[in-house]
Amino acid sequence: MLECQKHLFSIPDHISYLDAAYISPIPRIAEEAGKKGAGVKAAPWDMTIGNFYDEVEAARALAASFIGARADDIAVIPATSYGIAVAAANVAVPEGSAIIMMENEHTSHRYAWYELARARGAKVVAVSRRDGEEWGAALVAAIRHSDIPVAVVAGTILHWFEGMTVDIDAVADAARAVGAALVMDGTQWVGAVPFDVARIQPDFLSFATYKFLLGPYRLGFLYASEKWQQAGRPIEFHSWNRAGGERPDFYLETMPGYLPGARRFDMGERSDFAVLPVALKSMELLKSLGGAAVHARLVHLNRLIWAEAEAMGLGGPDPAMRVGHIAVIELGEHYRDGLAGMLKEKGVHVTVRGTKMRVSPHIYNDEDDIRKLFTALKTVTA
């Protein structure tokens, strides 16, 4: 099994950081790359045209590899919400149709759909689930039994707030059966869970780098299926996503065509000299460790988390519905106001929302981090 990689990060020995689902630290090699990248802008007289293209294309290819895609399938974007906005600007949502999502879906994968429904005269259906029901089954039932045509399904592989599985294979099949577009948010799992877009075939999949990809804030990627690579319309218009935009005389005539593949959806100023190198080094590290090995490590740590939680009498989702890389624990009578701050004072970092505690380890965590969390939890809730 992959060993703890804390030595690759600038994490003090007394800190147990178990909050990757909130924001992850970046590895030391990415820190150094960011400093070097910032120096590019400090000396613009040394820049070449390669500064605007080389790292963009390298990052595109690396991001693609985490979801089983090709470099041509990937656009460089600033945030998950940007990618969802691109999808919302392209998918067909006729008047009187439905956009289906999980109840309490993440805001980056929620607000765009409400705005679109309002503009098109459509309806957002926020699906709830019964006790003991898996989220994917609840979504499939809503798709199949909708009394109006389903235009879009907002999907993912887990409920971000509950740490529960979503059978995305079944959801994708149900969406295809009714001719609905499938738009996915991968921010809470790309980099931690192996995934294959060829199997699921979403229309769009948007994901940021600052969580499980160990990357910088303000950078993400958007997968677009071949249909949208040919017919899609971007939400920004500039020379960097135009065919011929790299020519020295790009300003002399209007370039009507787009670059091949999903590049038409690239954001403006995509060549961020300080941000892209951080993402590159972080993704290179994860690739060198192997996606399956990283996932197995996180599953191992998650099992320890649940063992400790259950020993304290704490609950959570049914074991069959728990995801392998995030644990969302119901604290019940162990909840205290200000609990996250009390744990932080003891060097333990997790997210607490309401009576739920989300614990999300990564490759920089070891078994002692888990034990420290529950020792601290017992102390502050005694």
VEXDREN-381887 format. One line per field, with one value per residue (C-alpha): residue number from 1; x, y, z; residue in three letters. Coordinates in Angstrom, 1 decimal, decimal comma. Example, Ala and Ser with C-alpha at 12.3 -4.5 7.8 and 13.67 -1.06 7.14 Angstrom:
# residues 2
pator = 1_2
u = 12,3_13,7
v = -4,5_-1,1
w = 7,8_7,1
vexmi = ALA_SER
//
This chain:
# residues 382
pator = 1_2_3_4_5_6_7_8_9_10_11_12_13_14_15_16_17_18_19_20_21_22_23_24_25_26_27_28_29_30_31_32_33_34_35_36_37_38_39_40_41_42_43_44_45_46_47_48_49_50_51_52_53_54_55_56_57_58_59_60_61_62_63_64_65_66_67_68_69_70_71_72_73_74_75_76_77_78_79_80_81_82_83_84_85_86_87_88_89_90_91_92_93_94_95_96_97_98_99_100_101_102_103_104_105_106_107_108_109_110_111_112_113_114_115_116_117_118_119_120_121_122_123_124_125_126_127_128_129_130_131_132_133_134_135_136_137_138_139_140_141_142_143_144_145_146_147_148_149_150_151_152_153_154_155_156_157_158_159_160_161_162_163_164_165_166_167_168_169_170_171_172_173_174_175_176_177_178_179_180_181_182_183_184_185_186_187_188_189_190_191_192_193_194_195_196_197_198_199_200_201_202_203_204_205_206_207_208_209_210_211_212_213_214_215_216_217_218_219_220_221_222_223_224_225_226_227_228_229_230_231_232_233_234_235_236_237_238_239_240_241_242_243_244_245_246_247_248_249_250_251_252_253_254_255_256_257_258_259_260_261_262_263_264_265_266_267_268_269_270_271_272_273_274_275_276_277_278_279_280_281_282_283_284_285_286_287_288_289_290_291_292_293_294_295_296_297_298_299_300_301_302_303_304_305_306_307_308_309_310_311_312_313_314_315_316_317_318_319_320_321_322_323_324_325_326_327_328_329_330_331_332_333_334_335_336_337_338_339_340_341_342_343_344_345_346_347_348_349_350_351_352_353_354_355_356_357_358_359_360_361_362_363_364_365_366_367_368_369_370_371_372_373_374_375_376_377_378_379_380_381_382
u = 0,0_1,1_2,7_2,0_3,5_3,6_7,3_6,4_4,4_5,1_2,8_4,1_4,4_1,8_-0,9_-3,3_-5,0_-8,0_-9,9_-9,0_-12,7_-12,5_-9,2_-5,9_-2,3_-0,1_3,1_6,5_7,4_4,3_5,2_8,5_7,0_4,6_7,4_9,3_6,1_5,5_9,0_8,0_5,7_8,5_10,7_8,4_11,3_12,4_9,0_8,5_5,3_5,8_4,9_1,4_1,0_3,3_2,0_-1,6_-1,3_0,6_-2,0_-4,8_-3,3_-2,7_-6,2_-7,6_-5,7_-7,5_-10,9_-10,0_-10,2_-8,0_-6,4_-8,7_-11,7_-10,5_-11,0_-9,0_-11,4_-11,1_-13,7_-16,3_-19,1_-17,6_-17,8_-21,4_-22,2_-20,7_-22,9_-26,0_-25,3_-25,3_-27,7_-31,3_-33,9_-37,3_-40,1_-42,0_-39,1_-37,3_-33,8_-33,2_-30,7_-30,2_-31,6_-29,0_-26,7_-23,5_-24,2_-21,7_-23,8_-27,2_-27,6_-26,9_-29,7_-32,2_-31,2_-31,6_-34,9_-36,2_-35,0_-36,5_-39,7_-38,5_-38,6_-35,9_-36,7_-34,6_-34,9_-35,0_-34,4_-36,1_-34,3_-32,2_-32,4_-29,3_-29,0_-28,6_-31,8_-33,7_-32,4_-33,3_-36,8_-37,3_-36,0_-38,2_-41,4_-41,2_-44,5_-42,7_-39,8_-36,4_-33,9_-30,9_-29,7_-27,1_-25,0_-21,9_-20,7_-21,3_-23,5_-21,0_-22,6_-23,5_-20,6_-23,0_-22,6_-24,5_-24,8_-23,8_-23,8_-27,6_-28,2_-26,4_-28,4_-31,6_-30,7_-29,8_-33,0_-35,1_-32,7_-31,5_-28,1_-25,9_-23,8_-21,4_-19,4_-16,2_-14,6_-15,1_-13,6_-11,4_-7,9_-9,2_-11,4_-10,6_-13,2_-13,8_-15,8_-16,0_-18,2_-20,4_-20,5_-21,5_-22,1_-20,0_-17,8_-16,4_-13,9_-11,6_-8,0_-7,8_-9,2_-8,2_-6,0_-3,8_-3,7_-4,1_-7,2_-8,8_-8,1_-10,3_-10,9_-14,0_-14,6_-16,9_-18,2_-17,5_-21,0_-20,2_-16,7_-18,3_-21,4_-20,8_-20,7_-18,2_-19,2_-16,0_-14,7_-11,0_-8,2_-6,8_-9,6_-9,8_-8,1_-5,3_-5,4_-1,7_-0,7_1,4_-1,2_-4,3_-5,7_-5,9_-8,8_-11,6_-10,9_-14,3_-13,3_-12,4_-9,4_-10,0_-11,8_-12,9_-10,4_-13,2_-14,4_-11,0_-11,2_-9,5_-6,0_-5,8_-2,0_-1,6_2,2_2,0_-1,1_-0,5_2,9_1,4_-1,3_1,2_3,5_0,7_-0,9_2,4_3,0_-0,4_0,1_3,5_1,9_-0,8_-4,6_-5,4_-2,8_-4,0_-7,6_-6,6_-4,7_-7,7_-10,0_-7,7_-7,7_-11,4_-12,0_-9,9_-12,0_-15,2_-13,8_-12,9_-16,2_-18,2_-16,1_-17,3_-20,9_-21,1_-23,2_-23,4_-24,5_-25,2_-21,8_-22,9_-23,6_-20,4_-17,9_-14,3_-12,5_-14,7_-16,4_-19,4_-20,0_-23,2_-22,0_-25,4_-24,9_-21,2_-21,8_-20,7_-21,0_-17,6_-16,4_-14,3_-12,4_-11,9_-10,4_-8,3_-6,7_-5,5_-4,0_-6,8_-8,5_-11,9_-15,2_-18,2_-21,5_-24,5_-24,1_-22,1_-18,3_-16,7_-13,3_-11,4_-7,8_-5,3_-1,9_-0,2_-2,2_-1,2_-2,9_-1,8_-3,7_-6,9_-6,2_-5,3_-8,7_-10,7_-8,6_-9,2_-12,9_-13,3_-11,5_-13,5_-16,8_-16,3
v = 0,0_3,6_5,1_8,5_11,2_14,0_14,5_16,0_18,8_21,8_20,6_21,1_17,9_19,1_19,6_16,9_18,3_16,2_18,7_18,1_18,3_21,9_22,9_20,9_22,0_21,9_19,8_21,5_21,0_22,9_25,7_26,1_25,9_28,7_30,9_30,3_30,9_34,3_35,2_34,9_38,0_39,8_39,6_39,9_40,8_37,1_35,7_33,7_32,6_29,2_30,8_31,2_27,7_25,0_24,7_25,2_22,1_20,1_20,8_20,0_16,6_15,8_16,8_14,6_11,6_11,7_11,0_8,8_11,6_13,0_16,4_17,5_16,9_19,4_23,2_25,3_27,2_29,2_27,4_24,6_27,2_28,5_25,0_24,6_28,0_26,8_23,7_25,8_28,1_25,1_22,4_22,5_23,3_23,8_25,6_23,3_20,8_19,7_20,0_17,3_17,5_16,1_18,1_20,3_20,0_22,1_25,8_25,7_23,0_24,5_28,2_28,1_25,6_27,8_30,8_28,8_27,4_30,9_32,2_29,3_28,7_25,3_23,7_22,6_19,4_18,9_15,2_14,0_10,4_8,0_6,6_3,7_4,8_5,3_8,8_7,3_5,3_8,4_10,3_7,5_7,3_11,0_10,8_7,9_9,1_12,8_14,1_16,6_16,0_15,9_18,2_18,1_15,9_17,5_14,6_13,5_10,4_11,5_13,9_16,5_17,3_13,8_11,7_9,3_7,4_8,2_5,3_7,5_4,5_4,1_7,8_8,2_5,3_6,9_10,3_8,8_6,8_10,1_12,1_14,4_16,0_14,8_17,6_16,5_18,2_16,4_18,8_16,6_13,5_14,0_13,1_10,7_8,3_6,7_7,6_6,9_9,4_6,8_4,6_7,3_9,6_12,9_15,9_18,0_17,4_20,4_20,2_22,4_21,6_23,0_19,9_16,3_17,3_19,1_22,1_25,9_27,9_29,6_26,9_24,1_22,0_21,2_18,0_18,4_15,5_15,4_16,7_20,0_20,2_20,5_22,6_24,2_28,0_29,4_32,1_34,1_35,4_36,1_35,1_32,3_29,9_30,9_29,0_31,3_33,3_32,5_34,3_37,5_39,3_37,9_41,4_42,2_40,0_38,2_34,5_32,8_29,3_27,8_25,7_22,0_20,0_21,6_24,4_26,6_26,8_27,9_31,0_34,2_34,7_30,9_31,1_32,0_31,9_31,5_29,2_26,6_25,5_24,7_22,6_20,8_19,7_18,6_16,5_15,1_14,0_12,3_10,6_9,3_7,7_6,1_6,8_3,3_3,5_7,0_5,8_2,6_4,8_7,0_4,0_2,6_5,9_6,2_2,7_3,7_6,9_4,9_2,3_5,1_6,9_3,7_2,9_6,3_5,4_7,9_7,2_8,2_6,8_3,1_1,4_0,3_3,9_5,5_6,9_5,7_9,0_11,2_10,4_12,5_11,6_12,4_13,8_13,7_14,4_14,9_18,1_21,3_24,9_26,0_22,4_23,0_25,8_23,6_20,9_23,4_24,6_21,0_20,9_19,0_20,4_19,1_20,7_20,8_21,8_21,6_18,3_16,6_16,4_15,8_14,2_14,1_12,7_12,7_11,3_13,5_11,8_8,8_6,6_8,9_11,8_9,7_8,7_12,3_13,5_11,2_11,7_15,4_14,9_12,9_15,6_18,5_16,8_15,1
w = 0,0_-0,7_2,4_3,9_1,8_4,4_3,8_0,5_2,0_4,3_7,0_10,6_12,7_15,2_12,5_11,5_8,4_7,5_5,4_1,7_0,7_1,9_0,5_0,3_0,8_-2,2_-2,2_-1,8_-5,5_-6,4_-4,0_-5,7_-9,2_-8,2_-7,0_-10,2_-12,2_-10,5_-11,7_-15,3_-14,9_-13,0_-16,1_-19,1_-21,4_-21,1_-22,1_-25,3_-27,1_-25,3_-22,0_-23,4_-24,7_-23,3_-19,8_-20,9_-23,1_-20,5_-17,8_-20,2_-21,0_-17,3_-16,2_-19,0_-17,7_-14,3_-16,0_-18,9_-21,4_-24,2_-24,1_-26,9_-24,6_-21,9_-21,6_-19,1_-16,8_-13,6_-11,4_-11,3_-11,5_-14,8_-16,3_-15,2_-16,7_-20,0_-19,9_-19,0_-22,0_-24,3_-23,3_-24,6_-22,0_-23,6_-21,8_-19,6_-19,2_-16,0_-14,7_-12,1_-9,2_-5,7_-2,8_-1,3_-4,3_-4,0_-4,9_-7,8_-9,4_-8,3_-9,0_-12,7_-13,2_-11,3_-13,3_-16,6_-15,5_-14,8_-18,1_-20,1_-18,3_-17,1_-13,6_-11,2_-9,4_-6,3_-5,5_-1,9_-0,9_1,5_4,5_3,3_-0,4_-2,4_-4,0_-7,5_-7,1_-6,0_-9,1_-11,4_-10,0_-10,5_-14,1_-15,0_-13,3_-14,2_-15,5_-17,7_-20,2_-18,5_-20,2_-17,9_-15,0_-12,7_-11,6_-9,6_-7,8_-4,3_-2,3_-1,2_2,1_3,2_1,9_0,3_-3,0_-6,2_-8,6_-11,6_-14,0_-13,3_-13,4_-16,8_-18,3_-17,1_-18,5_-21,9_-22,0_-21,8_-24,0_-21,2_-21,0_-18,1_-16,6_-13,8_-11,0_-10,1_-7,7_-4,6_-6,1_-9,2_-8,0_-5,3_-7,2_-10,6_-13,2_-16,9_-19,0_-21,8_-19,6_-18,1_-21,2_-19,6_-21,8_-19,5_-16,4_-14,5_-11,7_-9,8_-8,7_-5,2_-3,4_-4,2_-7,1_-4,6_-6,9_-6,7_-6,1_-9,2_-11,7_-13,0_-16,1_-18,1_-20,1_-23,0_-25,1_-28,8_-29,6_-27,8_-29,1_-32,6_-31,8_-28,4_-27,9_-25,3_-22,8_-23,4_-26,8_-27,3_-29,5_-27,3_-28,2_-31,9_-34,8_-35,9_-32,7_-32,2_-35,4_-34,9_-37,0_-35,2_-34,7_-38,4_-39,3_-37,4_-36,9_-37,2_-36,3_-32,9_-31,8_-32,1_-29,3_-26,1_-26,4_-27,7_-24,0_-22,6_-20,4_-21,2_-19,8_-19,4_-19,4_-15,8_-15,3_-11,5_-11,2_-14,0_-12,8_-9,4_-10,9_-13,2_-10,4_-8,1_-10,9_-11,9_-8,3_-8,1_-11,5_-10,4_-7,3_-9,4_-9,2_-7,9_-5,2_-4,1_-3,9_-2,0_0,5_1,1_1,5_4,1_6,1_5,7_7,2_10,2_10,6_10,6_13,1_15,5_15,0_15,6_18,7_20,1_19,2_16,3_13,3_9,6_6,3_5,9_5,3_1,9_0,9_2,2_-0,3_0,1_0,5_2,6_6,0_7,1_10,7_12,6_15,9_17,8_21,4_20,9_18,9_20,6_19,4_18,1_17,8_14,7_16,5_19,5_17,4_15,5_18,8_19,3_15,8_14,1_11,1_9,8_8,6_10,9_9,5_11,8_13,7_10,9_10,9_7,5_7,6_4,3_4,4_1,6_0,9_3,5_6,4_8,4_11,0_13,8_12,3_12,7_16,2_17,1_15,7_17,9_21,0_20,6_19,9_23,1_25,1_23,9_24,1_27,4
vexmi = MET_LEU_GLU_CYS_GLN_LYS_HIS_LEU_PHE_SER_ILE_PRO_ASP_HIS_ILE_SER_TYR_LEU_ASP_ALA_ALA_TYR_ILE_SER_PRO_ILE_PRO_ARG_ILE_ALA_GLU_GLU_ALA_GLY_LYS_LYS_GLY_ALA_GLY_VAL_LYS_ALA_ALA_PRO_TRP_ASP_MET_THR_ILE_GLY_ASN_PHE_TYR_ASP_GLU_VAL_GLU_ALA_ALA_ARG_ALA_LEU_ALA_ALA_SER_PHE_ILE_GLY_ALA_ARG_ALA_ASP_ASP_ILE_ALA_VAL_ILE_PRO_ALA_THR_SER_TYR_GLY_ILE_ALA_VAL_ALA_ALA_ALA_ASN_VAL_ALA_VAL_PRO_GLU_GLY_SER_ALA_ILE_ILE_MET_MET_GLU_ASN_GLU_HIS_THR_SER_HIS_ARG_TYR_ALA_TRP_TYR_GLU_LEU_ALA_ARG_ALA_ARG_GLY_ALA_LYS_VAL_VAL_ALA_VAL_SER_ARG_ARG_ASP_GLY_GLU_GLU_TRP_GLY_ALA_ALA_LEU_VAL_ALA_ALA_ILE_ARG_HIS_SER_ASP_ILE_PRO_VAL_ALA_VAL_VAL_ALA_GLY_THR_ILE_LEU_HIS_TRP_PHE_GLU_GLY_MET_THR_VAL_ASP_ILE_ASP_ALA_VAL_ALA_ASP_ALA_ALA_ARG_ALA_VAL_GLY_ALA_ALA_LEU_VAL_MET_ASP_GLY_THR_GLN_TRP_VAL_GLY_ALA_VAL_PRO_PHE_ASP_VAL_ALA_ARG_ILE_GLN_PRO_ASP_PHE_LEU_SER_PHE_ALA_THR_TYR_LYS_PHE_LEU_LEU_GLY_PRO_TYR_ARG_LEU_GLY_PHE_LEU_TYR_ALA_SER_GLU_LYS_TRP_GLN_GLN_ALA_GLY_ARG_PRO_ILE_GLU_PHE_HIS_SER_TRP_ASN_ARG_ALA_GLY_GLY_GLU_ARG_PRO_ASP_PHE_TYR_LEU_GLU_THR_MET_PRO_GLY_TYR_LEU_PRO_GLY_ALA_ARG_ARG_PHE_ASP_MET_GLY_GLU_ARG_SER_ASP_PHE_ALA_VAL_LEU_PRO_VAL_ALA_LEU_LYS_SER_MET_GLU_LEU_LEU_LYS_SER_LEU_GLY_GLY_ALA_ALA_VAL_HIS_ALA_ARG_LEU_VAL_HIS_LEU_ASN_ARG_LEU_ILE_TRP_ALA_GLU_ALA_GLU_ALA_MET_GLY_LEU_GLY_GLY_PRO_ASP_PRO_ALA_MET_ARG_VAL_GLY_HIS_ILE_ALA_VAL_ILE_GLU_LEU_GLY_GLU_HIS_TYR_ARG_ASP_GLY_LEU_ALA_GLY_MET_LEU_LYS_GLU_LYS_GLY_VAL_HIS_VAL_THR_VAL_ARG_GLY_THR_LYS_MET_ARG_VAL_SER_PRO_HIS_ILE_TYR_ASN_ASP_GLU_ASP_ASP_ILE_ARG_LYS_LEU_PHE_THR_ALA_LEU_LYS_THR_VAL_THR_ALA
//
